[in-house]
Amino acid sequence: MEQQHTPGPLAIDTDDIRLDNLLKWAGITTTGGETRILIDERRIKRNGELETARRRKLVPGDIIEIEGIGTYQVTKE
């Protein structure tokens, strides 16, 4: 799960995307279970607030901070 990633914008071509799908698509995690572990360890923040739902819908403008991995902003392609 602790892979090297380039923090920054993550462009989506839809109006929204689920958190677990975004992290898998970006190569940050490989399964929804890994996303759940990060949430359970209180390592994911969305717009500065601790995230509690792996299926949270994200929209362009949302900022995802993952402790020990990086900070990413959801953008529209």
Secondary structure, DSSP 8 states (H G I E B T S, - for coil): -------EEEEESSS-EEHHHHHHHTTS-SSHHHHHHHHHTT-EEETTEE---TT-EE-TT-EEEETTTEEEEEEE-
